[in-house]
Amino acid sequence: MKIAFFDAKEYDRPAFERVGREKGIEFRFFETRLTADTVSLAAGCEGVCVFVNDSVDAAVIDSLYSLGVRAIALRCAGYNNVDLGHAFGKIHVFHVPAYSPYAVAEHAMALLLTSIRRIHKAYIRTKDFNFSLNGLTGFDLHGKTVGIVGTGRIGRVFADICRGFGMTVIAYDKFPAADSGIEYVSTDELFSRSDIISLHCPLTAETHHLIGYDTLDKLKTGVVIINTSRGALIDAEALLDGIKRRKIGAACLDVYEEESDVFFHDFSGHIMSDDVLARLISMPNVIVTSHQAFLTEEALENIAETTAENLVGFFNGEAPSNELCYRCGRVETCKKERRERCF
């Protein structure tokens, strides 16, 4: 089995090379992202393995199909970069729904603690032997209200972490988790009550720019916003405006709306062409990490194992449980009721 592996990074290779040897998969690693210009690299392969910034639109899908590719294996949970409707009937699409909810949830809390306790500033300061505490005053998490948007596996783990800090947890989810003990509220109530808002939902038409110009006035003044999910959940320009207006007290971002041409690359020593991102990074109350929340040894191993199982199961004629179904409109949930392929 030959699989074209796009947007390959140094940290991807060890786990995927291991599972490839064990399961008889030849991963062909390409550093370039999958686009209409690079899709020809998949020639001679039965499938492709892609990540969050690969472009799997209608044109790319048609090209893959013409090359004989019959499986698209996402090595991530999100799939907003794949045109599932266009893939239906042509190429089967699989994802990794749960590689390590702990990795992402713990990173969200790490960002929050770093921000509110000024740890990043203290680190830089002490490197210069400056041990002054001026400007480093933070606030307790205990007793604060955190609003969690999206209570899937990651959101629920983050809720548990917050409870451990003595925080009040409220949440919004279109499909509330049964028996979770979480207080569910409307988005408007969540915005108005939350001292901290953490986003853990997928990017859909409904959640696009969930935090935008029309929601700024609904937010509690001084709110801290965390996003470790998908960049376009936040309108970056609106976020910048909210920070400048002192409406938003701090932002902790592991994802960014226009990250595809920036994240995972080294631009040190170069002029940053994205003015909005450059301005956000320049703000003293903004922390940006480059989509690294998933990056733990445990998560990388789980991603490789699940991706390989998805591919082997499909090419062995099985119905992998992680196929993304378009036919019924319930992309992830229909597999619970239907034990067959999407088409």
Rosetta silent file (secondary structure, phi, psi, omega in degrees, C-alpha in Angstrom):
SEQUENCE: MKIAFFDAKEYDRPAFERVGREKGIEFRFFETRLTADTVSLAAGCEGVCVFVNDSVDAAVIDSLYSLGVRAIALRCAGYNNVDLGHAFGKIHVFHVPAYSPYAVAEHAMALLLTSIRRIHKAYIRTKDFNFSLNGLTGFDLHGKTVGIVGTGRIGRVFADICRGFGMTVIAYDKFPAADSGIEYVSTDELFSRSDIISLHCPLTAETHHLIGYDTLDKLKTGVVIINTSRGALIDAEALLDGIKRRKIGAACLDVYEEESDVFFHDFSGHIMSDDVLARLISMPNVIVTSHQAFLTEEALENIAETTAENLVGFFNGEAPSNELCYRCGRVETCKKERRERCF
SCORE:     score description
SCORE:     0.000 S_00000001
   1 L     0.000  124.091 -179.165    0.000    0.000    0.000 S_00000001
   2 E  -110.292  126.220 -177.477    1.490    3.323   -1.067 S_00000001
   3 E  -125.482  124.759  175.860    0.306    6.502    0.649 S_00000001
   4 E   -80.671  120.863 -173.890    1.391   10.042   -0.283 S_00000001
   5 E  -107.164  105.139 -175.313    2.040   11.881    2.982 S_00000001
   6 L   -93.435  157.568  179.346    1.745   15.643    2.511 S_00000001
   7 L    55.497   41.944 -177.007    2.965   18.485    4.747 S_00000001
   8 L   -72.649  136.305  177.000    5.373   16.088    6.454 S_00000001
   9 L  -119.198  162.384 -178.437    7.313   17.375    9.436 S_00000001
  10 L   -56.093  -38.060 -177.014   10.288   15.942   11.274 S_00000001
  11 L   -75.676  -15.393  178.646    8.135   15.005   14.243 S_00000001
  12 L   -75.342  -37.575 -165.219    5.668   13.067   12.046 S_00000001
  13 H   -61.526  -48.452 -173.839    8.111   10.577   10.595 S_00000001
  14 H   -54.354  -49.248 -177.114    9.172    8.300   13.516 S_00000001
  15 H   -67.984  -41.743 -178.304    5.669    7.148   14.472 S_00000001
  16 H   -72.725  -33.719  175.515    4.424    6.820   10.886 S_00000001
  17 H   -65.528  -38.459  178.834    7.542    5.007    9.737 S_00000001
  18 H   -64.637  -52.234 -178.164    7.092    2.536   12.593 S_00000001
  19 H   -67.335  -28.666  176.283    3.412    1.800   11.922 S_00000001
  20 H   -61.974  -45.437  178.220    4.167    1.672    8.206 S_00000001
  21 H   -63.079  -41.412 -176.034    6.672   -1.139    8.756 S_00000001
  22 H   -70.557  -33.240 -172.766    4.298   -2.971   11.076 S_00000001
  23 H  -111.554    8.201  175.738    1.225   -2.730    8.848 S_00000001
  24 L    72.252   37.795  178.451    2.752   -2.910    5.380 S_00000001
  25 L  -113.924  129.915  174.210    2.234    0.723    4.379 S_00000001
  26 E   -98.280  103.310  176.574    4.776    2.658    2.353 S_00000001
  27 E   -85.251  124.472  175.400    4.415    6.298    3.330 S_00000001
  28 E  -100.446  107.164 -171.418    5.940    8.632    0.768 S_00000001
  29 E   -84.731  128.542  175.435    6.765   11.787    2.705 S_00000001
  30 L  -125.660  130.264  179.705    6.492   15.187    1.019 S_00000001
  31 L   -72.530  -25.974 -178.215    7.269   18.422    2.842 S_00000001
  32 L   -71.221  152.932  174.563    4.987   20.419    0.546 S_00000001
  33 L   -76.587  156.450  174.987    1.307   20.903    1.325 S_00000001
  34 L   -78.343  120.059  176.468   -1.330   19.246   -0.836 S_00000001
  35 L  -142.826  178.915  176.654   -2.685   21.777   -3.329 S_00000001
  36 L   -62.602  -25.181 -179.223   -3.815   21.778   -6.932 S_00000001
  37 L   -82.713  -22.051 -175.213   -0.173   22.432   -7.875 S_00000001
  38 L  -111.947   -2.455 -174.050    1.272   19.509   -5.886 S_00000001
  39 H   -59.999  -25.658 -178.997   -1.454   16.871   -6.245 S_00000001
  40 H   -63.012  -18.908  177.937    0.515   15.101   -9.008 S_00000001
  41 H   -64.213  -17.125  179.916    2.927   13.865   -6.317 S_00000001
  42 H   -83.272    0.412  179.882    0.216   11.350   -5.360 S_00000001
  43 L   -57.862  134.376 -179.814    0.603    9.526   -8.686 S_00000001
  44 L    85.090    1.735 -179.905    1.050    5.796   -8.111 S_00000001
  45 L  -108.629  147.621  178.569   -0.443    5.934   -4.619 S_00000001
  46 L   -84.399  -22.297 -178.040   -3.687    4.380   -3.444 S_00000001
  47 E  -150.903  169.639  175.108   -4.267    7.021   -0.776 S_00000001
  48 E  -127.959  150.237  175.849   -3.099   10.322    0.660 S_00000001
  49 E  -117.861  123.659 -172.280   -2.465   11.391    4.243 S_00000001
  50 E  -129.863  164.906 -178.709   -3.164   15.065    4.932 S_00000001
  51 L  -124.636 -170.345 -168.000   -3.165   17.589    7.766 S_00000001
  52 L   -65.088  -29.176 -176.243   -5.057   20.755    8.686 S_00000001
  53 L  -100.866    5.291  172.736   -3.448   23.118    6.176 S_00000001
  54 L   -76.308  143.725 -178.913   -3.628   20.854    3.142 S_00000001
  55 L   -97.706  112.173 -179.769   -6.190   21.968    0.577 S_00000001
  56 E  -118.150   64.320 -179.554   -8.596   19.163   -0.310 S_00000001
  57 L   -89.938 -173.998 -174.949  -11.103   21.116   -2.376 S_00000001
  58 H   -59.164  -43.608 -178.205  -13.151   19.978   -5.364 S_00000001
  59 H   -63.761  -42.059  179.292  -10.338   20.482   -7.877 S_00000001
  60 H   -66.505  -42.247  179.308   -7.846   18.531   -5.762 S_00000001
  61 H   -60.912  -43.970  178.337  -10.356   15.738   -5.162 S_00000001
  62 H   -61.015  -41.593  179.285  -11.018   15.402   -8.897 S_00000001
  63 H   -65.980  -43.303  178.023   -7.280   15.228   -9.574 S_00000001
  64 H   -60.140  -44.104 -179.089   -6.751   12.636   -6.852 S_00000001
  65 H   -61.739  -41.807  179.820   -9.603   10.545   -8.208 S_00000001
  66 H   -66.482  -25.426  178.473   -8.167   10.661  -11.729 S_00000001
  67 L   -83.359   -4.714 -179.735   -4.831    9.455  -10.313 S_00000001
  68 L    93.437    7.387  177.541   -6.519    6.415   -8.781 S_00000001
  69 L   -73.847  131.907 -177.298   -6.510    7.632   -5.183 S_00000001
  70 L  -123.432    0.829  179.557   -9.436    6.148   -3.282 S_00000001
  71 E  -143.600  132.640  172.760   -8.745    7.147    0.345 S_00000001
  72 E  -113.464  115.788 -178.438   -8.016   10.436    2.083 S_00000001
  73 E  -107.515  106.423  174.179   -6.678    9.888    5.599 S_00000001
  74 E   -76.514  131.469  175.702   -6.725   12.988    7.770 S_00000001
  75 L   -98.712   45.713 -179.838   -4.215   12.744   10.607 S_00000001
  76 L  -159.204  173.561 -179.391   -6.308   15.133   12.706 S_00000001
  77 L   -86.512  -40.249 -176.921   -9.849   15.450   14.039 S_00000001
  78 L   -72.680  152.791 -177.257  -10.982   18.501   12.042 S_00000001
  79 L  -142.447   21.863 -178.802  -12.076   18.209    8.421 S_00000001
  80 L   -68.822  -14.020  178.084  -13.176   21.697    7.400 S_00000001
  81 L   -89.566    5.486  179.696  -10.413   21.743    4.760 S_00000001
  82 E  -114.888  130.664  175.568  -12.018   18.808    2.900 S_00000001
  83 L   -82.723   86.297 -175.994  -14.964   19.189    0.515 S_00000001
  84 H   -62.939  -36.164  179.626  -16.824   16.135    1.792 S_00000001
  85 H   -61.973  -40.336 -179.193  -19.764   16.735   -0.517 S_00000001
  86 H   -75.462  -30.109  179.430  -17.550   16.616   -3.577 S_00000001
  87 H   -72.220  -24.865 -176.585  -15.640   13.578   -2.296 S_00000001
  88 L   -57.320  129.451 -179.408  -18.882   11.613   -1.853 S_00000001
  89 L    87.162   -8.561 -178.115  -19.104    8.821   -4.398 S_00000001
  90 L  -117.732  -63.338 -173.706  -15.457    9.199   -5.382 S_00000001
  91 L  -127.259  133.871  178.439  -13.001    9.051   -2.496 S_00000001
  92 E   -81.553  141.065 -175.148  -13.550    7.839    1.067 S_00000001
  93 E  -121.199  132.628 -179.996  -12.432   10.203    3.826 S_00000001
  94 E  -127.504  155.488  176.686  -11.276    9.208    7.312 S_00000001
  95 L  -138.069  179.026  178.174  -10.101   11.180   10.325 S_00000001
  96 L  -115.215   94.194 -171.343   -8.626   10.684   13.802 S_00000001
  97 L   -71.906  -24.627 -175.042  -11.372   11.809   16.169 S_00000001
  98 L  -146.936   85.898  179.829   -9.556   11.235   19.465 S_00000001
  99 L   -89.368  -42.535  173.005   -5.762   11.174   19.449 S_00000001
 100 L  -170.252   92.042  177.704   -5.252   12.764   22.863 S_00000001
 101 H   -61.474  -25.593 -179.462   -7.848   15.096   24.314 S_00000001
 102 H   -67.472  -38.622 -179.231   -5.483   15.580   27.237 S_00000001
 103 H   -57.806  -49.584 -175.929   -2.761   17.070   25.015 S_00000001
 104 H   -71.493  -44.211 -178.585   -5.003   19.842   23.681 S_00000001
 105 H   -64.144  -40.218  179.344   -6.846   20.524   26.937 S_00000001
 106 H   -67.433  -35.762  178.044   -3.601   20.710   28.914 S_00000001
 107 H   -66.698  -38.518  177.273   -2.113   23.094   26.354 S_00000001
 108 H   -59.956  -43.454  178.367   -5.168   25.335   26.667 S_00000001
 109 H   -68.787  -36.105  177.659   -4.657   25.491   30.425 S_00000001
 110 H   -61.766  -42.888  177.141   -0.919   26.075   29.962 S_00000001
 111 H   -61.648  -44.736 -178.585   -1.674   29.065   27.736 S_00000001
 112 H   -61.360  -49.467 -179.290   -4.173   30.417   30.250 S_00000001
 113 H   -63.538  -40.761  178.501   -1.811   30.119   33.222 S_00000001
 114 H   -59.843  -42.413 -177.565    1.073   31.585   31.243 S_00000001
 115 H   -68.419  -54.251 -170.734   -1.059   34.565   30.274 S_00000001
 116 H   -76.304  -21.615  177.255   -2.723   35.470   33.538 S_00000001
 117 L  -102.727    7.345  173.901    0.361   34.871   35.703 S_00000001
 118 L    57.449   34.336 -175.713    2.691   36.633   33.229 S_00000001
 119 H   -64.710  -39.355  179.736    5.031   33.634   33.174 S_00000001
 120 H   -63.068  -36.885  179.362    6.299   34.404   29.667 S_00000001
 121 H   -71.511  -40.710  179.060    7.204   37.943   30.715 S_00000001
 122 H   -64.591  -37.312  179.779    8.915   36.777   33.903 S_00000001
 123 H   -61.887  -48.323  179.900   10.940   34.219   31.936 S_00000001
 124 H   -64.589  -40.076 -176.856   12.258   36.841   29.521 S_00000001
 125 H   -64.087  -46.818 -177.265   12.867   39.293   32.355 S_00000001
 126 H   -70.986  -22.356  174.339   14.919   36.925   34.506 S_00000001
 127 H   -62.628  -25.810  176.302   17.021   35.930   31.473 S_00000001
 128 L   -97.879   14.836 -178.493   18.307   39.513   31.699 S_00000001
 129 L    59.850   30.600  175.522   18.739   39.132   35.477 S_00000001
 130 L   -99.939  110.257 -175.497   15.816   41.477   36.021 S_00000001
 131 L  -107.514   20.557  176.688   13.985   40.213   39.086 S_00000001
 132 L   -69.726  145.767  177.551   11.517   43.053   39.462 S_00000001
 133 L   -99.746    1.404 -178.983    7.869   42.071   39.989 S_00000001
 134 L   -60.484  130.502  177.590    6.467   45.279   38.555 S_00000001
 135 L    81.520    7.098 -177.473    3.801   44.594   35.961 S_00000001
 136 L  -107.147    9.270 -178.460    3.540   40.871   36.749 S_00000001
 137 L   -67.428  128.527  178.690    0.375   40.926   38.873 S_00000001
 138 L  -113.245 -152.479  175.471   -2.115   38.275   37.785 S_00000001
 139 L  -147.022  156.811  179.598   -5.377   36.910   39.183 S_00000001
 140 L   -71.503  144.153  169.729   -6.648   33.705   40.772 S_00000001
 141 L   -81.636  -29.372 -178.851   -8.505   31.155   38.677 S_00000001
 142 L   -57.473  127.301  178.556  -10.309   29.891   41.762 S_00000001
 143 L    89.070   -9.542  179.059  -13.861   31.215   41.797 S_00000001
 144 L   -81.292  157.083  178.634  -13.788   32.445   38.198 S_00000001
 145 E  -101.179  125.325  177.299  -16.349   31.365   35.608 S_00000001
 146 E  -110.269  130.515  176.951  -15.086   29.609   32.496 S_00000001
 147 E  -103.907  121.940 -177.088  -17.325   29.258   29.462 S_00000001
 148 E  -108.708  121.622  177.804  -16.507   26.270   27.251 S_00000001
 149 E  -100.319  108.281 -177.123  -17.828   26.209   23.694 S_00000001
 150 L   102.226  111.216 -177.308  -17.892   22.602   22.570 S_00000001
 151 L  -119.163   47.615  168.194  -18.011   19.712   25.041 S_00000001
 152 L   -74.606 -157.207 -176.318  -16.629   16.853   23.039 S_00000001
 153 H   -59.231  -45.898 -177.355  -13.736   14.856   24.449 S_00000001
 154 H   -67.676  -45.424 -179.372  -11.348   17.808   24.601 S_00000001
 155 H   -60.434  -38.199 -179.716  -13.904   20.227   26.003 S_00000001
 156 H   -72.145  -36.494  175.868  -14.889   17.829   28.771 S_00000001
 157 H   -64.578  -41.836  177.986  -11.261   17.175   29.750 S_00000001
 158 H   -63.061  -38.040  177.243  -10.698   20.940   29.887 S_00000001
 159 H   -60.983  -42.055  178.767  -13.808   21.268   32.062 S_00000001
 160 H   -62.959  -41.187  178.493  -12.386   18.691   34.482 S_00000001
 161 H   -62.252  -43.594 -179.863   -9.087   20.593   34.657 S_00000001
 162 H   -64.130  -39.457  176.844  -10.936   23.834   35.370 S_00000001
 163 H   -60.482  -36.244  178.608  -12.968   22.213   38.128 S_00000001
 164 H   -62.627  -24.567  176.951   -9.682   21.151   39.704 S_00000001
 165 L   -88.904    1.027  179.912   -8.777   24.845   39.956 S_00000001
 166 L    79.952   26.772 -179.579  -12.063   25.587   41.704 S_00000001
 167 L   -91.963  154.741  172.797  -13.634   27.321   38.732 S_00000001
 168 E   -87.757  125.803 -175.652  -17.335   27.477   37.850 S_00000001
 169 E  -106.115  124.879  169.196  -17.880   25.727   34.516 S_00000001
 170 E  -125.350  160.435 -175.123  -20.627   26.660   32.061 S_00000001
 171 E  -153.109  159.198  169.652  -20.830   25.525   28.453 S_00000001
 172 E  -126.387  135.111  173.219  -22.577   25.719   25.134 S_00000001
 173 L  -155.009  135.873  178.611  -22.905   22.803   22.751 S_00000001
 174 L   -61.113  -29.710  178.861  -25.449   22.138   20.043 S_00000001
 175 L  -125.910   85.979 -176.447  -25.474   18.548   21.261 S_00000001
 176 L   -56.475  143.612  178.674  -25.030   18.604   25.069 S_00000001
 177 L   -78.042  124.189 -178.506  -23.142   15.699   26.626 S_00000001
 178 L   -68.797  143.318  175.551  -25.506   13.548   28.660 S_00000001
 179 L    55.798   31.480 -178.898  -24.709   12.974   32.343 S_00000001
 180 L   -89.572  -16.330 -176.584  -21.698   15.297   32.163 S_00000001
 181 L    73.368   12.026 -178.423  -22.706   17.433   35.126 S_00000001
 182 L   -92.076  138.313  175.446  -22.020   20.518   33.007 S_00000001
 183 E   -83.199  112.530  179.531  -24.328   23.535   33.172 S_00000001
 184 E   -92.077  137.488 -179.064  -25.360   24.291   29.595 S_00000001
 185 L  -136.978  171.911  175.287  -26.368   27.825   28.658 S_00000001
 186 L   -72.881  163.853  178.084  -27.001   29.837   25.493 S_00000001
 187 H   -63.218  -38.083  179.900  -24.066   31.485   23.737 S_00000001
 188 H   -61.977  -43.050  179.137  -25.317   34.917   24.799 S_00000001
 189 H   -67.110  -39.103  178.653  -25.389   33.881   28.464 S_00000001
 190 H   -61.930  -44.153  179.812  -21.987   32.259   28.144 S_00000001
 191 H   -62.194  -41.045 -174.258  -20.513   35.426   26.645 S_00000001
 192 H   -77.750  -26.193 -175.445  -21.986   37.659   29.352 S_00000001
 193 H   -96.065  -23.413 -167.846  -21.078   35.458   32.360 S_00000001
 194 L   -81.943  131.036  169.325  -17.645   34.099   31.480 S_00000001
 195 L   -79.111  -28.577 -179.748  -14.392   35.488   32.834 S_00000001
 196 E  -135.791  135.819  176.641  -12.626   33.062   30.517 S_00000001
 197 E  -122.193  127.651  179.163  -13.910   31.573   27.250 S_00000001
 198 E  -122.801  127.990 -175.363  -12.270   28.501   25.730 S_00000001
 199 E   -97.387  124.239 -179.432  -13.211   27.259   22.258 S_00000001
 200 L  -137.113   33.356 -176.567  -13.271   23.499   21.629 S_00000001
 201 L  -111.077  159.620  176.675  -15.806   23.183   18.816 S_00000001
 202 L   -72.509  162.497  176.194  -15.407   22.271   15.139 S_00000001
 203 L   -90.028  116.306  177.694  -15.418   24.918   12.429 S_00000001
 204 L  -133.212  178.853  176.785  -18.759   24.925   10.612 S_00000001
 205 L   -60.917  -33.443 -179.013  -20.918   27.511    8.896 S_00000001
 206 L   -73.972  -33.493 -175.292  -22.613   28.093   12.267 S_00000001
 207 L   -97.688   -4.487  178.578  -19.411   28.536   14.253 S_00000001
 208 L   -59.588  127.168 -177.449  -17.460   30.581   11.693 S_00000001
 209 L    54.288   43.320  175.085  -16.465   33.870   13.399 S_00000001
 210 L   -54.681  -39.401  171.679  -18.236   32.811   16.577 S_00000001
 211 E  -102.530  108.977 -177.146  -16.198   35.573   18.178 S_00000001
 212 L  -147.235 -169.666 -178.331  -16.626   38.565   15.876 S_00000001
 213 L   -59.028  -36.541 -176.129  -17.656   42.207   15.744 S_00000001
 214 L   -76.048  -10.289  179.916  -21.290   41.344   16.508 S_00000001
 215 L  -106.665  -10.512 -175.082  -20.338   39.501   19.702 S_00000001
 216 H   -56.263  -44.407 -176.741  -17.831   41.930   21.203 S_00000001
 217 H   -70.574  -16.170  178.787  -20.424   43.919   23.112 S_00000001
 218 H   -82.591  -16.964 -175.712  -21.872   40.709   24.568 S_00000001
 219 L   -76.465  149.290  174.209  -18.569   39.778   26.187 S_00000001
 220 L   -70.358  132.918 -178.559  -17.730   40.477   29.791 S_00000001
 221 L   -60.241  128.934 -179.881  -15.186   43.298   29.976 S_00000001
 222 L    90.726    6.889 -177.277  -11.703   41.880   30.529 S_00000001
 223 E   -60.947  145.533  173.675  -12.551   38.372   29.321 S_00000001
 224 E  -101.194  128.205 -178.130   -9.689   36.022   28.444 S_00000001
 225 E  -112.195  130.045  179.380  -10.254   34.102   25.199 S_00000001
 226 E  -118.296  132.791  175.403   -8.533   30.784   24.445 S_00000001
 227 E  -133.917  109.345  175.082   -8.634   29.084   21.063 S_00000001
 228 L  -119.372   21.408 -175.377   -6.984   25.688   20.539 S_00000001
 229 L  -107.645  -87.511  178.500   -9.537   24.476   18.001 S_00000001
 230 L  -134.198  138.526 -172.233   -9.810   26.199   14.610 S_00000001
 231 H   -59.959  -40.229 -174.198   -8.589   29.675   13.717 S_00000001
 232 H   -75.885    4.187  169.728  -11.682   30.881   11.876 S_00000001
 233 H   -66.746  -22.200 -179.194  -13.812   30.495   14.993 S_00000001
 234 E  -119.702  130.328  170.344  -12.461   33.982   15.747 S_00000001
 235 L   -75.752  108.064 -172.751  -12.517   36.978   13.431 S_00000001
 236 H   -60.202  -37.381  179.705   -8.911   38.061   13.949 S_00000001
 237 H   -69.555  -36.395  176.197   -9.562   41.704   13.088 S_00000001
 238 H   -66.880  -39.264  177.062  -12.496   41.831   15.512 S_00000001
 239 H   -59.936  -45.631  178.792  -10.302   40.253   18.172 S_00000001
 240 H   -60.738  -41.493  179.060   -7.680   42.929   17.607 S_00000001
 241 H   -64.097  -41.901  179.195  -10.358   45.617   17.847 S_00000001
 242 H   -64.036  -35.118  177.392  -11.677   44.119   21.094 S_00000001
 243 H   -69.117  -44.471 -179.497   -8.189   44.133   22.594 S_00000001
 244 H   -64.985  -32.530  178.262   -7.551   47.726   21.576 S_00000001
 245 L   -80.981    0.039 -178.269  -10.912   48.750   23.083 S_00000001
 246 L    66.731   15.650  175.856   -9.921   47.007   26.360 S_00000001
 247 L   -76.052  -42.036  177.799  -13.015   44.799   26.008 S_00000001
 248 E   -98.120  123.041 -175.103  -10.902   41.653   25.714 S_00000001
 249 E   -78.546  -31.645 -179.886   -8.381   41.358   28.525 S_00000001
 250 E  -165.761  156.896  177.047   -6.160   38.721   26.926 S_00000001
 251 E  -135.293  133.978  178.741   -6.066   36.204   24.089 S_00000001
 252 E  -120.290  107.809 -170.519   -4.362   32.802   24.030 S_00000001
 253 E  -120.540  122.425  171.153   -4.208   31.465   20.486 S_00000001
 254 L  -102.892   -6.965  179.121   -2.848   28.162   19.239 S_00000001
 255 L  -136.313  159.501 -176.263   -4.634   28.616   15.915 S_00000001
 256 L  -147.353  143.774 -172.376   -5.148   31.562   13.595 S_00000001
 257 L   -55.385  -39.373 -177.536   -7.627   32.254   10.823 S_00000001
 258 L  -112.477   42.090 -172.516   -4.977   32.699    8.105 S_00000001
 259 H   -77.107  -18.640 -167.599   -2.412   30.304    9.522 S_00000001
 260 H   -58.298  -31.526 -179.487   -1.975   28.033    6.501 S_00000001
 261 H   -97.756    4.747 -175.247    0.818   30.109    4.935 S_00000001
 262 L  -122.018  -55.332 -174.222    2.483   30.979    8.231 S_00000001
 263 L   -65.076  150.633 -179.328    2.328   28.252   10.860 S_00000001
 264 L    75.988    8.908  178.777    4.816   25.349   10.792 S_00000001
 265 L  -126.233  155.436  179.572    7.398   27.538    9.011 S_00000001
 266 L   -98.941  109.340  178.021   10.378   29.569   10.223 S_00000001
 267 L  -109.983   15.894  177.968   10.039   33.224    9.272 S_00000001
 268 L   -63.051  135.124 -177.227   12.560   34.561   11.750 S_00000001
 269 L    87.740    0.690  179.268   14.659   37.188   10.033 S_00000001
 270 L  -116.410  162.031  175.468   11.906   37.899    7.506 S_00000001
 271 L   -80.683  127.380  178.799    9.258   40.603    7.286 S_00000001
 272 L   -74.867  118.815 -176.525    5.871   39.297    8.434 S_00000001
 273 L   -80.779  -21.940  179.863    3.443   39.889    5.567 S_00000001
 274 L   -85.916  101.712 -175.404    0.320   39.219    7.661 S_00000001
 275 H   -65.112  -38.223 -178.220   -0.284   42.587    9.328 S_00000001
 276 H   -65.105  -46.755  179.040   -3.099   41.361   11.577 S_00000001
 277 H   -62.632  -41.782  179.405   -1.040   38.491   12.977 S_00000001
 278 H   -61.168  -40.587  179.515    1.965   40.774   13.429 S_00000001
 279 H   -69.486  -38.652  177.501   -0.158   43.273   15.371 S_00000001
 280 H   -61.971  -46.926 -178.365   -1.677   40.532   17.525 S_00000001
 281 H   -63.700  -29.993 -179.263    1.735   39.137   18.406 S_00000001
 282 H   -73.759  -16.432 -178.523    2.930   42.650   19.294 S_00000001
 283 L   -72.157  136.703 -177.369    0.190   43.022   21.907 S_00000001
 284 L   -70.056  -16.908 -178.094    1.441   42.462   25.480 S_00000001
 285 L  -108.653   23.289  177.904   -1.696   40.503   26.414 S_00000001
 286 E  -122.417  130.641  173.953   -1.656   38.072   23.479 S_00000001
 287 E  -116.432  129.422  178.203    0.098   34.702   23.419 S_00000001
 288 E  -123.515  126.148  167.974    0.396   32.821   20.129 S_00000001
 289 L  -117.037  152.639 -167.778    1.664   29.281   19.697 S_00000001
 290 L   -94.285   70.253  175.988    1.822   27.760   16.233 S_00000001
 291 L    54.898   51.084 -177.186   -0.796   24.981   16.325 S_00000001
 292 L  -110.482    4.873 -175.406    1.199   22.874   18.750 S_00000001
 293 L   -58.448  -32.165 -177.998   -1.524   21.881   21.226 S_00000001
 294 L   -78.508  -11.207 -162.268   -1.654   18.351   19.794 S_00000001
 295 L   -83.055   78.181  169.877    2.122   17.907   19.892 S_00000001
 296 L  -127.303  159.172  179.885    2.865   15.283   22.545 S_00000001
 297 H   -59.252  -40.582 -178.644    4.558   11.916   22.127 S_00000001
 298 H   -64.750  -43.346 -178.653    1.376   10.142   23.146 S_00000001
 299 H   -65.490  -42.566 -179.651   -0.761   12.042   20.650 S_00000001
 300 H   -61.976  -40.144  177.618    1.678   11.470   17.766 S_00000001
 301 H   -64.942  -44.340 -179.498    1.692    7.725   18.444 S_00000001
 302 H   -65.040  -39.533  178.807   -2.107    7.590   18.638 S_00000001
 303 H   -61.620  -46.987 -179.331   -2.473    9.617   15.430 S_00000001
 304 H   -63.355  -44.874 -179.229   -0.159    7.276   13.532 S_00000001
 305 H   -61.511  -48.222 -176.768   -1.829    4.133   14.882 S_00000001
 306 H   -67.992  -41.274  178.577   -5.362    5.286   14.111 S_00000001
 307 H   -60.404  -44.720  179.367   -4.465    6.631   10.669 S_00000001
 308 H   -64.524  -41.205  178.383   -2.818    3.322    9.742 S_00000001
 309 H   -63.707  -39.747  177.230   -5.785    1.342   11.060 S_00000001
 310 H   -59.085  -45.104 -176.711   -8.162    3.505    9.008 S_00000001
 311 H   -70.307  -47.613 -179.432   -6.171    2.824    5.837 S_00000001
 312 H   -61.953  -44.162  179.733   -5.595   -0.887    6.407 S_00000001
 313 H   -60.263  -43.334 -178.785   -9.240   -1.452    7.317 S_00000001
 314 H   -64.690  -48.955 -176.184  -10.467    0.333    4.217 S_00000001
 315 H   -75.428  -11.273  172.555   -8.185   -1.444    1.752 S_00000001
 316 L   -91.608    4.986  176.475   -8.986   -4.775    3.402 S_00000001
 317 L    86.909    9.185 -179.958  -12.652   -4.215    2.593 S_00000001
 318 L   -85.273  174.903  176.362  -13.765   -3.358    6.115 S_00000001
 319 L  -109.654   88.313 -176.917  -15.957   -0.450    7.194 S_00000001
 320 L   -57.900  138.652 -176.010  -13.596    1.694    9.323 S_00000001
 321 L   -70.328  -14.013 -175.914  -15.379    3.379   12.192 S_00000001
 322 L  -101.788   19.264  176.245  -13.690    6.710   11.506 S_00000001
 323 E   -71.599  140.472  176.529  -15.075    7.328    8.026 S_00000001
 324 L   -91.733  113.814 -174.438  -16.616   10.768    7.583 S_00000001
 325 L   -93.182  132.922  177.492  -20.051   10.223    6.080 S_00000001
 326 L  -103.904  -26.416 -170.027  -21.665   12.800    3.844 S_00000001
 327 L   -56.331  -45.585 -174.770  -24.713   10.868    2.641 S_00000001
 328 L   -93.429   -7.349  179.970  -26.911   11.306    5.693 S_00000001
 329 L    87.170  -12.178  177.607  -25.642   14.712    6.720 S_00000001
 330 L  -102.193   85.020 -165.060  -24.491   13.452   10.123 S_00000001
 331 L   -54.021  -47.360 -175.341  -20.818   13.435    9.283 S_00000001
 332 L  -102.004  -21.798 -170.041  -19.444   11.774   12.410 S_00000001
 333 L   -92.376  -19.721 -173.685  -22.459   10.236   14.105 S_00000001
 334 H   -66.120  -23.837 -178.504  -24.041    8.042   11.464 S_00000001
 335 H   -62.922  -20.629  178.828  -21.419    5.349   11.935 S_00000001
 336 H   -70.591  -24.565 -177.284  -23.042    4.551   15.267 S_00000001
 337 L  -106.493  -20.436 -173.108  -26.182    3.424   13.448 S_00000001
 338 L  -126.177  119.548 -175.724  -24.787    2.175   10.143 S_00000001
 339 L  -100.191   51.182  179.058  -22.042   -0.466    9.945 S_00000001
 340 L  -148.432  170.193 -179.859  -21.124    0.026    6.316 S_00000001
 341 L   -69.105  162.246 -177.116  -19.178    2.408    4.160 S_00000001
 342 L   -66.446  -28.719  176.344  -20.574    5.786    3.231 S_00000001
 343 L  -156.190    0.000    0.000  -20.915    4.648   -0.397 S_00000001
